[in-house]
Amino acid sequence: MVGLAKVNKMLNLPHTIHLHTNNLGTPGNYTTTLDTMRALEAVPNDDKPNMHITHLQFSSFAGDNWGNFHSAAPEISKYINTTAT
């Protein structure tokens, strides 16, 4: 994924990479989403984002199981708001 983002930048393609994060729709998957976003910090972000994460709402769940799952949107939003340029 990092390699694809770097090549996308090198070729100056008109759209960022389109990511479906792992563990889509499962409790606790927000940590995977944050790890995915952090991995792309190594790619220069000079004039446009490095990625487009699809279905971000379904990649932002906290909890251990379906009985206690809940939204981790505040954690995802905090990361985006503190790292986006």
C-alpha positions as CSV (number, residue, x, y, z in Angstrom):
1,M,0.0,0.0,0.0
2,V,2.8,2.4,0.8
3,G,4.5,1.5,-2.4
4,L,1.3,2.2,-4.4
5,A,0.9,5.6,-2.7
6,K,4.5,6.5,-3.6
7,V,4.2,5.4,-7.2
8,N,0.9,7.3,-7.4
9,K,2.7,10.5,-6.3
10,M,5.7,9.8,-8.6
11,L,3.4,9.4,-11.6
12,N,1.3,12.4,-10.5
13,L,-1.9,10.4,-11.1
14,P,-5.1,12.5,-10.8
15,H,-6.6,10.5,-8.0
16,T,-5.2,9.1,-4.7
17,I,-5.1,5.4,-4.0
18,H,-8.5,3.9,-3.1
19,L,-8.2,1.8,0.1
20,H,-10.5,-0.7,1.7
21,T,-9.1,-1.3,5.1
22,N,-8.7,-4.7,6.7
23,N,-11.4,-5.9,9.2
24,L,-14.1,-3.8,7.6
25,G,-17.2,-3.8,9.7
26,T,-15.8,-5.7,12.7
27,P,-15.6,-4.5,16.3
28,G,-12.2,-3.0,17.2
29,N,-11.2,-2.3,13.6
30,Y,-10.5,1.3,14.2
31,T,-7.0,0.4,15.4
32,T,-6.3,-1.3,12.0
33,T,-7.6,1.9,10.3
34,L,-5.3,4.1,12.4
35,D,-2.4,1.8,11.7
36,T,-3.1,2.0,7.9
37,M,-3.2,5.8,8.0
38,R,0.0,6.0,10.1
39,A,1.8,3.7,7.6
40,L,1.2,6.3,4.9
41,E,2.8,9.1,6.9
42,A,6.1,8.1,5.1
43,V,4.6,9.3,1.8
44,P,5.1,13.0,1.0
45,N,1.8,14.9,1.3
46,D,2.7,18.1,-0.6
47,D,-0.4,19.1,-2.4
48,K,-3.0,16.3,-2.0
49,P,-3.9,13.5,0.3
50,N,-2.1,10.1,0.0
51,M,-5.2,8.0,0.2
52,H,-9.0,7.7,-0.1
53,I,-10.3,5.3,2.6
54,T,-13.6,3.9,1.4
55,H,-16.5,3.2,3.9
56,L,-14.6,5.0,6.7
57,Q,-17.7,4.7,8.9
58,F,-17.4,0.9,8.8
59,S,-13.7,1.0,9.5
60,S,-14.2,3.0,12.7
61,F,-15.7,0.6,15.3
62,A,-14.4,0.1,18.8
63,G,-15.2,-2.7,21.2
64,D,-14.3,-6.4,21.6
65,N,-17.5,-7.9,20.3
66,W,-21.0,-7.2,18.9
67,G,-22.4,-6.8,22.4
68,N,-20.1,-3.8,23.3
69,F,-19.1,-2.4,19.9
70,H,-19.5,1.4,19.4
71,S,-18.2,4.1,17.2
72,A,-14.6,5.2,17.4
73,A,-15.2,8.1,15.0
74,P,-13.8,10.6,17.5
75,E,-10.5,8.8,17.6
76,I,-10.4,8.6,13.8
77,S,-11.4,12.3,13.5
78,K,-8.8,13.3,16.0
79,Y,-6.0,11.6,14.0
80,I,-7.2,13.1,10.8
81,N,-7.6,16.6,12.3
82,T,-4.1,16.6,13.9
83,T,-2.2,15.1,10.9
84,A,-3.9,16.4,7.8
85,T,-2.3,19.4,6.1
